[in-house]
């Protein structure tokens, strides 16, 4: 005979509504805007030089497009926190 399986009732933990997302401190607010520019530009410049030396013309064109697209997607998902006013 088959035994019937009982479904476990799972309760979802609710988040506290007292704190909204805007009140939570950001992780990377200590990095200034010029720091973010260096984080964006240095890998781009180094990779372009690397592709130039290796003679990879297609990669020289494709990588900056993908790199900019990656950063736009990252900023879009996080709500553009780099450009918001800092305290």
Rosetta silent file (secondary structure, phi, psi, omega in degrees, C-alpha in Angstrom):
SEQUENCE: XXXXXXXXXXXXXXXXXXXXXXXXXXXXXXXXXXXXXXXXXXXXXXXXXXXXXXXXXXXXXXXXXXXXXXXXXXXXXXXXXXXXXXX
SCORE:     score description
SCORE:     0.000 S_00000001
   1 L     0.000  145.453 -179.295    0.000    0.000    0.000 S_00000001
   2 L   -87.872  138.318  177.299    1.164    3.494   -0.756 S_00000001
   3 L   -91.606  139.369  179.338    1.655    5.937    2.028 S_00000001
   4 L   -82.604  139.448 -179.992    0.348    9.425    1.504 S_00000001
   5 L   -94.435  133.771  177.994    2.840   12.212    1.769 S_00000001
   6 L   -92.784  136.917  178.114    1.938   15.219    3.770 S_00000001
   7 L   -80.699  134.887  177.092    2.949   18.589    2.417 S_00000001
   8 L   -80.775  135.298  176.564    4.978   20.715    4.738 S_00000001
   9 L   -86.358  123.022  178.513    3.636   24.151    5.300 S_00000001
  10 L  -107.934  135.785  177.374    6.334   26.716    4.786 S_00000001
  11 L  -106.697  135.593  177.647    6.005   30.198    6.088 S_00000001
  12 L   -85.294  137.698  177.820    7.780   33.024    4.414 S_00000001
  13 L   -80.545  127.976 -179.471    9.674   35.356    6.612 S_00000001
  14 L   -89.383  145.250  178.456    8.448   38.860    6.155 S_00000001
  15 L   -82.293  152.854  178.895   10.835   41.744    6.037 S_00000001
  16 L   -71.069  123.945 -178.575   10.516   44.561    8.474 S_00000001
  17 L   -77.443   -4.799 -176.344    8.642   47.408    6.794 S_00000001
  18 L   -66.739  -34.792 -178.577   10.253   49.994    9.085 S_00000001
  19 L  -106.368  124.603  175.530   13.366   50.310    6.938 S_00000001
  20 L   -92.464  173.040 -179.260   13.023   51.100    3.283 S_00000001
  21 H   -65.134  -32.479 -177.006   15.737   50.570    0.680 S_00000001
  22 H   -70.847  -24.655 -178.873   16.612   54.246    0.616 S_00000001
  23 H   -82.164  -19.269 -178.888   17.396   54.292    4.335 S_00000001
  24 L   -72.557  139.781  179.611   19.877   51.427    4.116 S_00000001
  25 L   -70.823  144.112  178.603   23.512   52.515    3.812 S_00000001
  26 L   -81.290  148.238 -177.211   25.193   51.862    0.474 S_00000001
  27 L   -73.732  -38.014 -170.538   28.231   49.578    0.423 S_00000001
  28 L  -111.317   31.445  179.527   30.429   51.560   -1.923 S_00000001
  29 L   -72.224  -16.495 -179.367   29.695   55.171   -0.993 S_00000001
  30 L   -75.437  -15.026  178.973   33.269   55.608    0.164 S_00000001
  31 L   -84.408  121.308  178.986   34.529   55.395   -3.439 S_00000001
  32 L   -71.953  168.833 -177.620   34.569   58.885   -5.021 S_00000001
  33 H   -61.579  -39.123  178.648   33.338   59.521   -8.546 S_00000001
  34 H   -64.951  -28.809  175.581   36.870   59.759   -9.923 S_00000001
  35 H   -66.975  -40.967  176.950   37.517   56.311   -8.429 S_00000001
  36 H   -65.081  -37.204  177.520   34.573   54.876  -10.343 S_00000001
  37 H   -63.461  -40.053  177.162   35.903   56.501  -13.508 S_00000001
  38 H   -66.335  -39.651  178.233   39.271   54.806  -12.960 S_00000001
  39 H   -62.533  -33.677  178.575   37.559   51.469  -12.315 S_00000001
  40 H   -78.958  -44.977 -170.629   35.746   51.902  -15.625 S_00000001
  41 H   -82.633  -38.364 -175.541   38.566   53.326  -17.762 S_00000001
  42 H   -61.055  -48.568  176.501   41.718   51.469  -16.658 S_00000001
  43 H   -63.360  -34.056  178.687   40.564   47.957  -17.663 S_00000001
  44 H   -64.645  -46.989 -179.840   39.173   49.384  -20.899 S_00000001
  45 H   -66.007  -43.788 -179.551   42.444   51.110  -21.812 S_00000001
  46 H   -64.384  -39.411 -179.827   44.588   48.135  -20.795 S_00000001
  47 H   -70.856  -37.472  177.130   42.502   45.692  -22.802 S_00000001
  48 H   -62.341  -40.984  176.986   42.513   47.944  -25.865 S_00000001
  49 H   -64.147  -43.188 -179.960   46.309   48.109  -25.677 S_00000001
  50 H   -61.604  -44.376  179.175   46.509   44.339  -25.230 S_00000001
  51 H   -67.574  -34.008  178.224   44.275   43.739  -28.268 S_00000001
  52 H   -65.363  -45.307 -179.419   46.275   46.277  -30.317 S_00000001
  53 H   -65.220  -38.044 -178.575   49.587   44.571  -29.539 S_00000001
  54 H   -80.221  -10.790  179.295   48.134   41.139  -30.327 S_00000001
  55 L    77.193   27.805 -178.672   46.599   42.399  -33.566 S_00000001
  56 L   -96.849   82.773 -175.360   43.036   41.460  -32.609 S_00000001
  57 H   -65.979  -40.856  179.937   41.079   44.138  -34.471 S_00000001
  58 H   -63.542  -39.772  178.529   37.674   42.531  -33.999 S_00000001
  59 H   -68.163  -31.979  177.470   38.220   42.290  -30.243 S_00000001
  60 H   -64.420  -28.848  179.294   39.288   45.944  -30.172 S_00000001
  61 H   -87.925  -42.330 -174.244   35.857   46.850  -31.527 S_00000001
  62 H   -72.976  -41.367 -174.803   33.747   44.294  -29.678 S_00000001
  63 H   -61.208  -45.879  178.780   35.193   44.616  -26.157 S_00000001
  64 H   -61.802  -34.157  178.185   34.390   48.324  -25.594 S_00000001
  65 H   -64.996  -45.922  179.765   30.803   47.728  -26.744 S_00000001
  66 H   -67.635  -39.488 -179.146   30.399   44.816  -24.334 S_00000001
  67 H   -63.021  -46.004  178.641   32.212   46.687  -21.517 S_00000001
  68 H   -66.758  -40.334  177.109   29.954   49.737  -21.785 S_00000001
  69 H   -62.547  -38.883  176.981   26.893   47.500  -22.050 S_00000001
  70 H   -61.454  -46.337 -178.628   27.945   45.627  -18.926 S_00000001
  71 H   -68.841  -35.674  177.049   28.291   48.851  -16.917 S_00000001
  72 H   -65.567  -43.445  177.875   24.991   50.218  -18.200 S_00000001
  73 H   -63.557  -40.771  178.777   23.217   46.994  -17.210 S_00000001
  74 H   -62.922  -45.131 -179.945   24.918   47.036  -13.805 S_00000001
  75 H   -70.238  -35.675  179.029   23.927   50.638  -13.144 S_00000001
  76 H   -63.963  -41.864 -179.457   20.397   50.111  -14.436 S_00000001
  77 H   -69.026  -33.139 -176.166   19.836   47.204  -12.061 S_00000001
  78 H   -93.234   -4.650  177.143   21.225   49.039   -9.041 S_00000001
  79 L    87.287   25.488  177.430   19.441   52.341   -9.683 S_00000001
  80 L    54.289   53.100 -175.842   22.450   54.422  -10.758 S_00000001
  81 H   -70.611  -18.809 -178.030   23.837   54.863   -7.209 S_00000001
  82 H   -67.642  -34.967 -174.657   27.124   56.331   -8.413 S_00000001
  83 H   -93.754   -1.704  178.490   25.485   59.508   -9.666 S_00000001
  84 L   -77.412  157.243 -179.817   23.149   60.083   -6.724 S_00000001
  85 L   -63.996  139.108  179.864   24.002   62.739   -4.158 S_00000001
  86 L  -106.287  148.212  179.801   26.288   61.552   -1.423 S_00000001
  87 L   -87.148    0.000    0.000   26.156   62.621    2.202 S_00000001
